[in-house]
């Protein structure tokens, strides 16, 4: 039985069983590999996508439970949003594995609260784990995208001492 899903503004008929997690439909059936598998139990946030603008963990969301929800993945953002530009400007990613989930949660936050304070950022980003510990840069990028002042965070390249000749 085919299930219809709306992803990044396009409607797809997918053939996966109804209990298949959305993550695997996105990655395996639709070829949208920007959404990552992290823990598989909805605790790390690497698989975060937006359903009608709200962040959800796609690793635990059965495709049959989506109904008419409009799904947005990292690919659906297009790569040039103010948030993504701030992410690049401030050198947020280190290993990069969690970044699509981080960006999706931050996108939902900024859509609901254009000028979030630190408490709102902490609450919205809670549950998005960064193994590299880039939390200060993530917070700074969210504030940068919101046009708010933030504490300057040095780039890793700038923090390293110059080699001696």
Beta strands, then each sheet from edge to edge (+ up, - down):
strand 1: 3-7
strand 2: 10-14
strand 3: 48-51
strand 4: 54-57
strand 5: 70-72
sheet 1: 2+ 1- 5- 3+ 4-
end
